Amino acid sequence: MKTLFNINKKEIKLIGVALLIGFSLGWLFFHKSGGEKPEKHDNTDHVEHAEQETIWTCSMHPQIKQDKPGQCPICAMDLVPIASLSSDDEHVSPDEIQMSESAVQLANINTTMVTKGIPRKSISLLGKVKPDERNIAELTARFGGRIEKLFVNYTGQEVYRGQKLATIYSPALITAQKELLEAVQFKKSNPDYYKAAISKLKLWDLTDEQIVSITENSEPQLYFNVLSPITGTVTQRHVALGNYIKEGDGLFEVIDLTKIWIMFDAYESDLPWIEKGDHIEFTIQSLPGKTYEGKVTYIDPFIDPETRVAQLRVELSNSKQELKPEMFASGILHSQITNSSNALLIPKSAILWTGKRAVVYVKIPDRETPSFKYRGITLGPDAGNFYVVAEGLTEGEEIATNGVFKIDAAAQLAGKLSMMNPEGSKVSTGYDHGNMDMSSDANVLHLGHSEMQMNNQDKQTNHQVKANLEHTILKVSGNCSMCKARIEEAALSLDGVNSADWYEETKMLHLSYNADKIKEIQIHKAIAKAGHDTEKATAPQDVYDKLPGCCQYSRK
């Protein structure tokens, strides 16, 4: 037992020496290579820094941002990566909306360059055939009497100039003739008396031939004929055989229909495009297959306060009398604004309306990723599919023309300048996500996808974001394109209405309005005041009666 203890003691000494040598060699080895360790640490930091440059967000809730993949805490969808702004992008404006290429494609965003051009517009006009007012003869009784004979038996009868229309027996005219015969005897001694007697008969519409006949025969005529002053059509007959008439009573109306007017209605918004001499092509509803042409010869200087239209006149020869008064006409006027041959033009799809303001999103040049910025502009006249820009844009700038509302929605979520958030204040989303990053970079991704998959909770959030922006559909009575313009103009005239689109086929008005500024019933009343019945408001009868014939819809 003693020998065994001695052996173990020696072995323990050997093991201790070996450990001591091992520690010494290890210290020498690691002390020599210890300078390489910081380099390894730097590489790890670089990798971690590269990973932090990728931000992950939810396609349905772009306000969610995380520095690693995972699921959305709201809808449990997988997060998708987007690129965050680099720290060296100090030149980026805080109002910019930056998007990834995939987000631009998913939102279907298109852009176009602002260019100069000639603003042209084709204006649709509706009108009616009217008689030429210069060729209307209204015959009235110059003296009292009785209708002894009547040569016009019905309305619509064609007569020629100088044709007898009726014969009148007038005691007052017989007395005036006797005065003339007495004055003839004093012609040399009292010429003024003679002239006064002749003038009295002329004022009663007697011709020189009739007066000479009286003086030559030296006796008054008992009956006098009413003669037609023009060749035309008898459109009104106010007397019958045997009627007694007084001075000033109406007898006949005769109109020459070989020359007629086409009176078109033009809305005040179209008047800047119209001037005298503009060419109009039009068709007549009751004469299909025939096209007529004419020039604008007159523009009404007044606008009807109820219908908001001014009338244009086109003069036309109608020798065959194919065109009848009150026929409906439909015309197209091609025009351009005078002195506007080099104006800035942008597509209508690029514009967001806020009632009184027009907004576009301008693409920022020289950015690695697509970036857009809100800008308010002043618009000129409507040019068909384009608008003339009065202020706010310059030639060569690039603007979004499709998917504009999706860009604006992202700006609202980010609290940046937007259509409904012109002050740029942060918009509440209705959720509290603690320390999650809510910066604007993720707010622009996959908005189109989010709109399609939004659940009920998301809809409530979206409603808050849009600052009480309501969308509704109203049924509004109307018939034609003139009705469409009148209905939409009445709705858009109210502060708080953002958009209004009325469809002739369905009679439905699609509205977008700010419920904080205006109530739906106010829109109903404004449209009814313009002459169109709605589900909740009825147009006044006098306003309805003043609508053009093509706009007078069937009323219950």
MARRO-842303 format. One record per residue (C-alpha): residue in three letters; y, x, z. Coordinates in steps of 0.001 Angstrom, whole numbers, plus 524288, in hexadecimal, padded with zeros to 5 digits. Each point is the difference from the previous one (the first is absolute). Last residue first. Example, Ala and Ser with C-alpha at 12.3 -4.5 7.8 and 13.67 -1.06 7.14 Angstrom:
// residues 2
REC  type      Y      X      Z
REC   Ser  7FBDC  83566  81BE4
REC   Ala  7F290  7FAA6  80294
//
This chain:
// residues 556
REC  type      Y      X      Z
REC   Lys  8EDFE  6952A  71150
REC   Arg  80809  80838  7F6B2
REC   Ser  7FC16  80467  7F266
REC   Tyr  80724  80C6D  7FC03
REC   Gln  80DB1  800AF  7FA61
REC   Cys  80073  80E2E  7FB98
REC   Cys  7FEEB  7FD76  7F156
REC   Gly  80B22  7F636  800E5
REC   Pro  8093D  809C1  80626
REC   Leu  80268  7FD5E  80E7D
REC   Lys  80BF3  7F7A3  80325
REC   Asp  7F7DA  7F435  803E9
REC   Tyr  7F8B3  80834  80A20
REC   Val  80CD4  803B4  8068F
REC   Asp  8044B  7F1BC  80085
REC   Gln  7F2C6  7FBFC  80583
REC   Pro  80083  809C3  80B36
REC   Ala  7F3EA  808D3  8002C
REC   Thr  7F537  7FC7C  80980
REC   Ala  7FB4B  80928  80AC7
REC   Lys  7F2FD  8028E  806BF
REC   Glu  7F610  80196  7F514
REC   Thr  80A83  8041D  7F67A
REC   Asp  808B8  7F894  7F685
REC   His  80897  807E3  7F6C6
REC   Gly  80E9E  7FDF4  7FDA5
REC   Ala  806CD  80C27  80556
REC   Lys  801B8  7F93E  80D25
REC   Ala  7F142  7FE1C  8004B
REC   Ile  7FE1E  80EBA  7FEE6
REC   Ala  80985  80282  80B30
REC   Lys  7F9A6  7F579  80867
REC   His  7F23E  8057A  7FE75
REC   Ile  804F1  80DBF  80305
REC   Gln  8066B  7FB07  80C76
REC   Ile  7F321  7F97C  803C6
REC   Glu  7F941  80D4D  7FF96
REC   Lys  808CA  805AC  80A78
REC   Ile  808D6  80BBA  7FDFD
REC   Lys  80394  80CE7  8065C
REC   Asp  7F4C7  802D1  8096C
REC   Ala  7F648  7F9D7  7F691
REC   Asn  802E9  80A81  7F5E7
REC   Tyr  7FBDC  7FAB4  7F2BB
REC   Ser  7F597  80133  7F580
REC   Leu  7FE27  7F407  7F781
REC   His  7F677  7FB8E  7F58B
REC   Leu  804FB  7F37A  7F9AB
REC   Met  7F563  7F72D  7FA60
REC   Lys  801E4  7F6AB  7F494
REC   Thr  7F24B  80428  7FB62
REC   Glu  802EB  80274  7F195
REC   Glu  80E96  802BE  8017A
REC   Tyr  7FE0B  80AA2  80A2A
REC   Trp  80B1D  802B0  8097D
REC   Asp  801C6  80DCA  80588
REC   Ala  80921  802A6  80B77
REC   Ser  8020D  80CF9  806F3
REC   Asn  80706  80559  80BE6
REC   Val  8061D  7F3C6  805D9
REC   Gly  807A3  80406  80C24
REC   Asp  80D9E  7FC4A  7FB7C
REC   Leu  7FEE2  7F44D  7F705
REC   Ser  803EA  80160  7F1AC
REC   Leu  7F1FE  8041D  7FD06
REC   Ala  7FB28  7F209  801CE
REC   Ala  80A26  7F9A7  7F72C
REC   Glu  7FE3F  80AA2  7F5AF
REC   Glu  7F148  7FDF8  7FFF8
REC   Ile  8015D  7F15B  7FDF8
REC   Arg  80A6B  80117  7F552
REC   Ala  7F8CB  80AAC  7F87D
REC   Lys  7F32C  7F882  80065
REC   Cys  80695  7F332  7FC34
REC   Met  805C6  80685  7F401
REC   Ser  7F27D  8054A  7FCDB
REC   Cys  7FA9F  7F229  7FF8B
REC   Asn  7FB7C  7F3D3  80729
REC   Gly  80367  7FF18  80E67
REC   Ser  7FB63  7FABA  80D14
REC   Val  7FE1B  809BB  80B20
REC   Lys  7F35E  801C2  807BB
REC   Leu  801D7  80AB5  80A08
REC   Ile  7F7D8  80C36  80271
REC   Thr  80210  808C9  80BD5
REC   His  80183  80E41  803DE
REC   Glu  80713  803A1  80C85
REC   Leu  80629  80D0E  80382
REC   Asn  80171  7FFE4  80ED5
REC   Ala  803FF  80E6C  800BD
REC   Lys  7F5B5  8051E  7F691
REC   Val  7F9AD  8084E  80A8C
REC   Gln  7FDC9  7F461  808DC
REC   His  7F8D7  7F8AD  7F543
REC   Asn  7F7B9  80C10  7FD15
REC   Thr  7FBC4  800A3  80E3F
REC   Gln  7FBCA  7F1C9  7FFE0
REC   Lys  7F8C3  80241  7F355
REC   Asp  7F910  80BAA  80616
REC   Gln  7FAC1  7F790  80B07
REC   Asn  7FAD8  7F628  7F63E
REC   Asn  7F8FC  80A25  7F7E1
REC   Met  805FD  80802  7F4E2
REC   Gln  7F603  803FB  7F5CD
REC   Met  8078A  7FD59  7F37E
REC   Glu  80D2F  80498  80548
REC   Ser  7F9F0  80C63  80558
REC   His  7FA9B  803D1  7F2D2
REC   Gly  80D66  7FE80  7F9AF
REC   Leu  8063A  807DA  80AE4
REC   His  7F6D3  80B6B  7FDE2
REC   Leu  80873  80A82  80623
REC   Val  80E88  7FEBA  80276
REC   Asn  80089  7FF48  80EB0
REC   Ala  7F8D1  80CB7  801EE
REC   Asp  80BB9  808D6  7FDDD
REC   Ser  80944  7F735  80773
REC   Ser  7FDAA  8053A  80D9C
REC   Met  7F7E0  7F802  8098F
REC   Asp  7F85A  80B0D  80698
REC   Met  7F6FB  7FA43  80A46
REC   Asn  80454  80269  80DFA
REC   Gly  7FD0E  7F285  8050A
REC   His  7FBC1  7F697  7F57C
REC   Asp  80876  7F45D  8035E
REC   Tyr  7FF69  7F53A  7F5F4
REC   Gly  809C0  7F589  7FB6A
REC   Thr  8049B  80825  7F476
REC   Ser  80E03  80190  80486
REC   Val  80959  80491  7F58B
REC   Lys  80806  80C51  80251
REC   Ser  80E10  7FE6A  7FB8A
REC   Gly  803F6  803D6  7F21A
REC   Glu  80C7B  7F7FA  7FF8C
REC   Pro  7FC35  7F953  7F344
REC   Asn  7F34A  7FAB1  805E6
REC   Met  7FC2B  7F470  7F78E
REC   Met  8015D  80771  7F320
REC   Ser  7FCD5  80D29  805D4
REC   Leu  8060E  80BC1  806F1
REC   Lys  7F5FB  8060F  8090B
REC   Gly  7F8F5  7FA34  80BA7
REC   Ala  7F2E8  80520  7FB5C
REC   Leu  7FA38  7F26F  7FEB5
REC   Gln  80BE5  7FB97  7F84B
REC   Ala  7FF1B  80BC5  7F6F3
REC   Ala  7F1B4  7FD11  7FD65
REC   Ala  8037C  7F1FF  7FC8E
REC   Asp  80A87  80502  7F6B7
REC   Ile  7F636  80887  7F8DA
REC   Lys  7F6EC  7F457  7FEE6
REC   Phe  80B25  7F79D  7FAD9
REC   Val  802A5  809D3  7F544
REC   Gly  7F203  7FFC3  7FAEB
REC   Asn  80500  80092  7F213
REC   Thr  80D20  804BC  7FADB
REC   Ala  80271  80BAA  808EC
REC   Ile  80C1A  807AE  7FC1B
REC   Glu  8027F  80CEA  7F917
REC   Glu  80DE5  80500  7FE49
REC   Gly  803EB  80477  7F25F
REC   Glu  80C51  7F7DE  7FEBD
REC   Thr  806A9  7FD1C  80CCF
REC   Leu  7FDD1  7F54F  809FE
REC   Gly  80816  7F8DF  80A58
REC   Glu  80A20  7F852  7F85D
REC   Ala  80102  7F65A  7F4A1
REC   Val  7F1BC  7FFF0  7FC19
REC   Val  7FD00  7F6D0  7F4AA
REC   Tyr  7F38E  7F885  802AC
REC   Phe  7F3D6  7FFA2  7F7A7
REC   Asn  7F5AD  7F66E  7FB32
REC   Gly  80AA3  7F773  7FA1F
REC   Ala  80CE6  806F6  80269
REC   Asp  80504  7F9F2  80CB3
REC   Pro  80E00  80444  8022F
REC   Gly  80444  80B0A  80908
REC   Leu  7F8EA  80484  80C13
REC   Thr  80513  8077A  80BBA
REC   Ile  7F634  80920  80676
REC   Gly  7F9DF  80254  80D5D
REC   Arg  7F740  80BFC  800EE
REC   Tyr  7F350  80292  8073E
REC   Lys  7F96D  80D1B  7FDBE
REC   Phe  7F2F8  8037C  7F9F1
REC   Ser  7F6E6  80BA4  80105
REC   Pro  7F422  80384  7F7B1
REC   Thr  7F970  80C71  8051B
REC   Glu  803C3  80DC7  7FC10
REC   Arg  80E2F  7FBD3  7FF4A
REC   Asp  80970  804D8  7F5A0
REC   Pro  80661  7F2D3  7FD15
REC   Ile  801BE  7F4F2  809DB
REC   Lys  7FBC7  7F2F6  7FA55
REC   Val  80A54  7F588  801B4
REC   Tyr  7FC5D  7F332  8067C
REC   Val  80860  7F46B  7FBF2
REC   Val  807BE  7F5D1  8079D
REC   Ala  808C1  7F4B8  7FBD5
REC   Arg  8087B  7F971  80A2B
REC   Lys  804C7  7F20C  80206
REC   Gly  7F32F  7F8BF  801BF
REC   Thr  7F7BF  80BC6  80396
REC   Trp  7FA9A  80279  7F272
REC   Leu  7F6CC  80B1E  7FCA5
REC   Ile  80211  805B9  7F286
REC   Ala  7F6E3  80890  7F7FD
REC   Ser  7F945  7F458  7F989
REC   Lys  80CDC  7FC3F  7F992
REC   Pro  7FF6F  80C37  7F7A2
REC   Ile  80BC5  80934  80077
REC   Leu  80B43  8019F  7F666
REC   Leu  80BFF  808C5  800E6
REC   Ala  80A2F  7FC03  7F5EB
REC   Asn  803DE  805DE  7F2E0
REC   Ser  803CF  7F4E2  7F6E5
REC   Ser  806C1  7F81D  80A7F
REC   Asn  80D18  7FCF9  7F958
REC   Thr  7FBF2  7F1D8  7FD5F
REC   Ile  7F337  7FC56  80665
REC   Gln  7F4F1  7FE6D  7F65F
REC   Ser  7FB40  7F3E8  7F90C
REC   His  7F4A3  7F88B  7FA4E
REC   Leu  801C4  7F14E  801C7
REC   Ile  7F3CF  7F78B  7FF50
REC   Gly  800E3  7F14C  7FE26
REC   Ser  7F982  7F327  8039A
REC   Ala  8064E  7F380  7FB03
REC   Phe  7FE4C  7F206  804C4
REC   Met  80501  7F4E4  7F75F
REC   Glu  80B7F  7F8C8  80645
REC   Pro  80751  7FDEC  7F314
REC   Lys  7F73D  80011  7F402
REC   Leu  7FCCE  80BC0  7F7BC
REC   Glu  7FA70  7FC90  7F2AF
REC   Gln  80D4E  7FB29  7FB81
REC   Lys  7FDE6  8052D  7F239
REC   Ser  80D7E  80674  8004A
REC   Asn  7FE1A  80555  80DAC
REC   Ser  80840  80C57  80049
REC   Leu  7FF61  80717  80D15
REC   Glu  80950  80401  80ABC
REC   Val  7FA7A  806F2  80BF7
REC   Arg  806B0  7FD57  80CE8
REC   Leu  7FCD4  80607  80D1C
REC   Gln  80083  7F852  80CBA
REC   Ala  80196  80580  80DA3
REC   Val  7F5A2  7FE35  80A7A
REC   Arg  7FFF7  7FF89  80ED7
REC   Thr  7F947  7F288  80056
REC   Glu  8088C  7FA77  80ACD
REC   Pro  80CF0  8073C  7FEA5
REC   Asp  7FFBA  7FF51  7F111
REC   Ile  805CA  80CC3  7FB5A
REC   Phe  80D17  8000A  7F8E1
REC   Pro  80514  80839  7F4A4
REC   Asp  7F5CB  7FA03  7F6CA
REC   Ile  7FC39  809F5  7F5BD
REC   Tyr  8032E  7FCD6  7F1C2
REC   Thr  7FBE4  8045E  7F270
REC   Val  7F2A4  8059D  80338
REC   Lys  7F961  802A2  7F31D
REC   Gly  7F57F  7F88B  7F8CD
REC   Glu  7F1ED  7FFE2  7FB98
REC   Tyr  7F5DA  7F562  7FE39
REC   Thr  7F136  800D8  8000C
REC   Lys  7F734  7F55C  7FAAC
REC   Gly  7F198  7FE82  8037C
REC   Pro  801F3  7F4BD  8094C
REC   Leu  80B1D  7F659  7FDB4
REC   Ser  80017  7F777  80C51
REC   Gln  80121  80BC2  80928
REC   Ile  80AD5  80649  7F82A
REC   Thr  7FF32  80EBA  7FE9D
REC   Phe  809BF  80A98  802D9
REC   Glu  8047E  80D7A  7FBC8
REC   Ile  80CE5  80436  805E6
REC   His  8091F  80ADA  7FB49
REC   Asp  80B4E  8044B  8088B
REC   Gly  80D6C  7FD7B  7F9E3
REC   Lys  806BF  7FC7A  80CB7
REC   Glu  7FA84  8071A  80BB1
REC   Ile  7F3E5  7FF3F  80858
REC   Trp  7F9BE  80A73  80883
REC   Pro  80968  7FEA7  80B70
REC   Leu  7FD35  7F138  7FF75
REC   Asp  7F1A0  80120  8037B
REC   Ser  801B7  7FF90  80ECC
REC   Glu  8090C  7F44B  7FE40
REC   Tyr  7F4FC  7F83A  7F9FA
REC   Ala  80161  7FC12  7F1BE
REC   Asp  7FE58  7F1FA  7FB25
REC   Phe  8001C  7FE69  7F12D
REC   Met  80853  7F641  7F845
REC   Ile  7FBC9  7FF1F  7F1CB
REC   Trp  80B74  7FA5B  7F86F
REC   Ile  7FFB8  7F77D  7F3D0
REC   Lys  805AC  7FF4F  7F257
REC   Thr  7FB2C  7F5B5  7F65F
REC   Leu  80008  7F6A4  80B9A
REC   Asp  80D81  7FA01  7FD61
REC   Ile  80213  7F68D  80B36
REC   Val  80604  7F248  7FFD1
REC   Glu  80335  7F882  80C73
REC   Phe  80472  7F1F2  7FE70
REC   Leu  80921  7F5E6  805F2
REC   Gly  804F7  80471  80D3F
REC   Asp  80ADE  7F809  80644
REC   Gly  80D73  80677  8005C
REC   Glu  807F3  7F3F8  7FC28
REC   Lys  7F80C  7F415  80365
REC   Ile  7F490  7FA0E  7F8C6
REC   Tyr  7FB39  7F243  7FD9E
REC   Asn  7F219  7FFA1  7FB00
REC   Gly  7FCEA  7F738  7F46D
REC   Leu  7F5D7  8090B  7F9D2
REC   Ala  7FB4B  80A2F  809A3
REC   Val  8067B  80BC4  8062F
REC   His  7FC30  80CDF  806AF
REC   Arg  7F80D  8064C  7F534
REC   Gln  7FB47  80DD4  80327
REC   Thr  7F95B  80AB4  7F813
REC   Val  8053B  7FC32  7F2AE
REC   Thr  7FB97  80B6B  7F793
REC   Gly  808D0  80882  7F7BF
REC   Thr  80AE4  800EF  7F62E
REC   Ile  80D25  80052  806C8
REC   Pro  80BEC  7F76E  8030C
REC   Ser  7F85D  7F328  7FEA7
REC   Leu  8092C  7F4D4  7FCA9
REC   Val  803CA  7F43D  80878
REC   Asn  80503  7F57C  7F69B
REC   Phe  80BEC  7F781  8020B
REC   Tyr  80141  7F14D  7FEF9
REC   Leu  80C24  7F743  7FF71
REC   Gln  8080A  80881  7F6C3
REC   Pro  80EAC  7FE08  800E9
REC   Glu  80838  7FBD7  7F452
REC   Ser  8093B  80748  7F720
REC   Asn  7F4F3  803B2  7F6B3
REC   Glu  80616  80D52  7FD72
REC   Thr  8037B  8024F  80E48
REC   Ile  7F266  7FCA0  804DB
REC   Ser  7F91A  807E9  7F566
REC   Val  80880  80BD9  8033C
REC   Ile  7FBA5  7FF10  80E51
REC   Gln  7F18E  7FF12  7FC35
REC   Glu  80113  80BB8  7F6FA
REC   Asp  806C8  807F4  80A97
REC   Thr  7F482  7FD5F  8091C
REC   Leu  80035  7F715  80BD6
REC   Asp  7FB49  8065A  80C92
REC   Trp  80820  7F869  809C7
REC   Leu  808BD  80BDB  80144
REC   Lys  8025D  7FEBC  7F166
REC   Leu  80488  7F1F4  801E2
REC   Lys  809CD  803F9  80A77
REC   Ser  804DA  80B5A  7F7A7
REC   Ile  80328  7F6BA  7F4BD
REC   Ala  80841  7F722  808BF
REC   Ala  80700  80BAD  805EF
REC   Lys  8033D  80572  7F272
REC   Tyr  80627  7F323  7FBCF
REC   Tyr  80833  7FF19  80C6B
REC   Asp  80477  80E04  7FDD9
REC   Pro  803ED  7FCEA  7F1FC
REC   Asn  80A3D  7F609  8044B
REC   Ser  80934  7FD13  7F496
REC   Lys  7F703  804EB  7F552
REC   Lys  7F304  7FABA  80512
REC   Phe  8060F  7F392  80577
REC   Gln  7F7FC  7F6BA  7F783
REC   Val  7F3F4  8086E  8020B
REC   Ala  801C2  7FE47  80EC7
REC   Glu  7FD2E  7F15D  7FEB5
REC   Leu  7F332  802D0  7F8EE
REC   Leu  7FC6E  80A17  80A70
REC   Glu  80285  7F67B  80B20
REC   Lys  7F746  7F632  7F919
REC   Gln  7F53F  80A46  7FFA1
REC   Ala  8013E  80254  80EB1
REC   Thr  7FE7A  7F15D  80288
REC   Ile  7F3A2  7FF96  7F7B7
REC   Leu  7FAB0  80B9E  807BC
REC   Ala  80212  7F8D6  80CDF
REC   Pro  7F902  7F3FE  7FA9B
REC   Ser  7F3FF  8087C  7FCED
REC   Tyr  7F478  7FC07  7F75B
REC   Ile  7F681  80B76  7FF0E
REC   Thr  7F692  803FD  7F53D
REC   Ala  7F4BC  8097C  802E7
REC   Leu  7F97F  80CB8  7FB96
REC   Lys  80646  801C3  7F2AF
REC   Gln  7FC77  80D20  7F9C6
REC   Gly  80AE0  80A14  7FF46
REC   Arg  7F6F3  80B89  802C5
REC   Tyr  7F1D8  7FC7F  7FE37
REC   Val  7F6BE  7F82F  80888
REC   Glu  7F1D1  8019F  8043A
REC   Gln  7FAE1  7F59B  80946
REC   Gly  7FA68  80533  80C9B
REC   Thr  80498  7F4AC  8085D
REC   Tyr  7FEED  7F2F6  7F910
REC   Asn  80794  7F601  7F800
REC   Val  80BE2  807A2  7FBAD
REC   Phe  8080C  7F78B  7F6C7
REC   Leu  80580  7F6C3  80A45
REC   Lys  809BA  7F55D  7FC53
REC   Glu  809DF  7F818  807C0
REC   Ile  80055  80886  80C36
REC   Arg  80B7D  7FA6C  807C2
REC   Gly  80CB5  80652  80407
REC   Gly  806BD  80A6F  8083C
REC   Phe  805F1  80C3A  7FA47
REC   Arg  7FC05  80E5E  7FE94
REC   Ala  7F1D9  7FC5B  8028D
REC   Thr  7F796  80C24  801EE
REC   Leu  7F7E4  80821  7F691
REC   Glu  7F960  80C20  805AE
REC   Ala  7FD95  80A24  7F570
REC   Ile  7F6E1  80B6A  8033D
REC   Asn  7FFE2  80BA5  7F6E3
REC   Arg  806E9  809B9  808F4
REC   Glu  7F60A  7FD03  80AA9
REC   Asp  7F529  80576  7F77F
REC   Pro  7F460  7F7B5  803F3
REC   Lys  7F668  8059F  809FD
REC   Val  7F25D  805B5  7FEA1
REC   Lys  7FAA1  80433  80D1E
REC   Gly  7FD72  80CA5  80736
REC   Leu  7F668  80982  805F1
REC   Leu  8021D  80EA0  80006
REC   Ser  7F6D9  80B87  80173
REC   Ile  8074E  80CD4  800F8
REC   Ser  7FA79  80C34  7F9B2
REC   Lys  80604  80BD1  8066E
REC   Arg  8044B  80D7D  7FC1F
REC   Pro  8054A  80B18  8082A
REC   Ile  801DA  80BDD  7F72E
REC   Gly  7FA47  80C06  80655
REC   Lys  80103  809C7  80AEC
REC   Thr  7F41C  804C3  80753
REC   Val  7FA7B  7FFA9  80DC6
REC   Met  7F28B  8063D  7FF3D
REC   Thr  7F3D8  7F83B  80368
REC   Thr  7F651  7FF7F  80B36
REC   Asn  7F2DB  7F9CA  80297
REC   Ile  7F97A  7FD0B  80D0A
REC   Asn  7F275  7FA00  7FF78
REC   Ala  7FEAD  80006  80EE9
REC   Leu  7F2B8  806A5  7FE8A
REC   Gln  8055C  809F1  7F664
REC   Val  80BB4  80359  80879
REC   Ala  7F757  800E9  80C1C
REC   Ser  7F6C1  80940  7F908
REC   Glu  80B5B  808BE  7FC09
REC   Ser  804AB  800A4  80E1C
REC   Met  80C76  7F969  80413
REC   Gln  80D00  80417  805E0
REC   Ile  80A4F  7F5E3  80385
REC   Glu  80CE9  80713  80166
REC   Asp  809FA  7FBC4  80A27
REC   Pro  7FE70  80C30  8086D
REC   Ser  8043A  8083E  7F43C
REC   Val  7F713  80B64  7FC79
REC   His  80750  80D08  7FF85
REC   Glu  7F911  8050D  80C33
REC   Asp  7F2E3  7FFAA  7F925
REC   Asp  7FBC6  80CEF  806AB
REC   Ser  7F85A  7F904  80A8A
REC   Ser  7F71F  7FA27  7F5E0
REC   Leu  7FFB7  7F160  7FE8E
REC   Ser  7F2C7  7F9DA  80271
REC   Ala  7F54E  7FE96  7F5CE
REC   Ile  7F7AE  7F3D3  800DE
REC   Pro  7F21E  7FE18  804A8
REC   Val  7F8EF  7F2F1  8014F
REC   Leu  7FC3A  7F949  80CB3
REC   Asp  7F39D  7F7FB  8003C
REC   Met  80272  7F1B0  80311
REC   Ala  7FEE4  7FB8B  80E29
REC   Cys  80A7F  7F580  7FE51
REC   Ile  809D1  8038D  80A96
REC   Pro  7FB66  80D00  805B5
REC   Cys  7FDFC  80533  7F228
REC   Gln  7F3D7  80860  7FF59
REC   Gly  7FE6A  80EBD  7FFED
REC   Pro  804EA  80C0A  7F925
REC   Lys  808F6  809A3  806EF
REC   Asp  80EA1  80216  801CB
REC   Gln  802B0  7F181  8018D
REC   Lys  809BF  7F678  7FA04
REC   Ile  80015  7F10D  8010D
REC   Gln  80C66  7F9FF  7FA44
REC   Pro  7F8B2  7FEDA  7F315
REC   His  7F836  7F469  80511
REC   Met  7F71C  7FB42  7F51A
REC   Ser  7FDC9  80D47  7F99E
REC   Cys  7FE66  80625  80D69
REC   Thr  80513  80DE0  80210
REC   Trp  7FB74  80E1B  80131
REC   Ile  8093D  80B8A  7FF9E
REC   Thr  7FBD1  80CFD  7FA48
REC   Glu  808BE  80B81  803D1
REC   Gln  7F8C7  80109  80CE9
REC   Glu  7F412  80558  7F909
REC   Ala  807F7  80B24  7FA83
REC   His  80510  8032E  80DA0
REC   Glu  7F216  8001D  80551
REC   Val  7FBD8  8093F  7F538
REC   His  80B9C  808D1  802AD
REC   Asp  7FD64  7FFC7  80E98
REC   Thr  7F1ED  80447  7FDBB
REC   Asn  80477  80AEA  7F73C
REC   Asp  80982  804B2  80A69
REC   His  7F541  80045  80A5E
REC   Lys  7F78C  808B8  7F771
REC   Glu  80B69  80938  7FE3E
REC   Pro  801FE  80017  80EDA
REC   Lys  7F1E7  804D6  801B8
REC   Glu  800FB  80BCC  7F709
REC   Gly  8071D  8084A  80A07
REC   Gly  7F447  7FEFF  8098E
REC   Ser  7F73F  80897  7F779
REC   Lys  8013D  80C7B  80823
REC   His  8004D  7F940  80D32
REC   Phe  7F42D  7F80C  7FC1A
REC   Phe  7F7B0  80BE2  7FD36
REC   Leu  80478  80869  80B77
REC   Trp  7FE29  7F4EF  80992
REC   Gly  7F271  7FD18  7FAB2
REC   Leu  7FC0B  80E4F  80113
REC   Ser  8044B  8007E  80E38
REC   Phe  7F99E  7F337  80360
REC   Gly  7F310  804AF  7FA21
REC   Ile  80073  80D18  80744
REC   Leu  801EC  7F8E7  80CE9
REC   Leu  7F523  7F689  7FCDF
REC   Ala  7F6AA  80B39  7FD2F
REC   Val  8037B  806ED  80CAC
REC   Gly  7FD7E  7F399  807B2
REC   Ile  7F2CF  7FDF8  7F96F
REC   Leu  7FBFA  80DD5  8035E
REC   Lys  803C4  7FE34  80E3B
REC   Ile  7F84E  7F35F  800D3
REC   Glu  7F445  806B7  7FA42
REC   Lys  800B0  80A50  80A70
REC   Lys  80052  7F5E6  80AC6
REC   Asn  7F4AB  7F8E3  7FA11
REC   Ile  7F7B8  80C1C  80057
REC   Asn  80314  802B8  80E59
REC   Phe  7FC80  7F21B  803FD
REC   Leu  7F2D3  80132  7F923
REC   Thr  7FCE5  80CA0  80737
REC   Lys  802D9  7F98F  80D0C
REC   Met  7F6D5  7F4A6  7FD2F
//
